[in-house]
């Protein structure tokens, strides 16, 4: 399994579609979120790549051979010069519990530390127990939560933050 910067892949648009498909398989098919979620993920990735700056943003994929099995992004556009947002973090269901999520998260944390970020924020949902456990194990703390309606679902959204990066 390799962690690869998406910009080194021969076809970035194929990578984006695979990342979108992994999200769709988990969130729409497994959790029952509306199909609009898949479109929102695609739109976000296209926007990130359109405004991408190498020292501010990052997008990595986990691969086995040529097959993409996970992703993670760091988006420095919204949080100011000291705060990055962690986005599109997912590992294909077939590859859970193999340490791939940890390696992706470590890649993102190292990138943020190297590029001068003091904190990483992410929004998640209270029913994503495995992801929240991983965040907590890496030192993220829950800062706030709120009830929201997205993609036809009532959800409890939570903001987590990692401060004092290594």
LORO-561072 format. One record per residue (C-alpha): x, y, z. Coordinates in steps of 0.02 Angstrom, whole numbers, plus 50000, padded with zeros to 5 digits. Layout:
XYZ ...
END
This chain:
500005000050000 500665017049949 500165034750001 500295045549845 500095064149811 498645065049689 499645077049578 500875063049536 499505052049462 499315051049273 497455055549275 496865066749417 495055067049357 494975047949368 495675049149545 494325061749591 492965050249524 493655035649623 493695046049783 491895051249750 491395033049720 492175027449885 491205041049976 489605036149885 489825017849929 490035021750114 488905036650147 487515034550020 487395015750003 487885010650180 487245025050287 485785030350175 486305048350147 485525056749995 486325055549823 486705074149829 488105069849950 489085061849808 488875077649703 489445088549848 491035078249867 491425079649681 491085098349681 492195100849834 493655091049757 493525100449591 493545117049684 495015111849793 496035106649642 495575122449546 496285133549685 497635121449745 499285128549812 500655115849849 501235123650013 499475127050075 498455111950020 498685093250006 497745078749929 498365060949949 497695044049902 498065026849971 498345014049833 498594995549813 499374993949642 498395005849530 496815004849635 496385019649747 495715013549914 495695029450019 495985048150024 496315063050134 496435081650098 497125096750187 496295112950136 497145128950194 495965141050108 494705144050248 495585143650416 496865157350393 498755154850388 498835144650549 497325133050531 497015119450402 495435109550369 495495090750352 494275084650218 493785069550109 494575057250231 493995039750192 494595021850171 493635009350066 492624997250175 493614982250113 495214989850183 494654995450355 495694990250507 497304988450408 498155004550467 497805013850305 496775027350390 498175030050515 499465032050377 498365044450284 498055054550442 499915054550485 500315060850309 499105075350333 499775079750506 501585079650446 501115090650298 500265103150414 501705103450536 502985105450396 501995119750318 501785129950477 500005126050526 499685127150712 498025117850709 496955106150605 495065106750610 493805094550541 491925092750542 491235075150566 489635066950625 489255058450790 488805041750706 490545039650629 491245030650781 492815022950704 493375039450630 493055048950791 494055036050890 495515038250771 495435057250785 495415056150975 496895044150975 497895057150877 497475071050999 495985079350916 494725086651038 492885089751008 492555108451017 490705109550976 489225100550901 487585105150821 486065096850746 485955098750556 484965092150409 486055087250261 485685075850113 483955071750179 484605065950349 484525072950525 486325072550587 487345078450735 488865087650665 490425089250772 491955100350757 493605092450808 495275101350822 497095096150840 498195109950913 500055111050948 500605100650800 502225090750818 
END
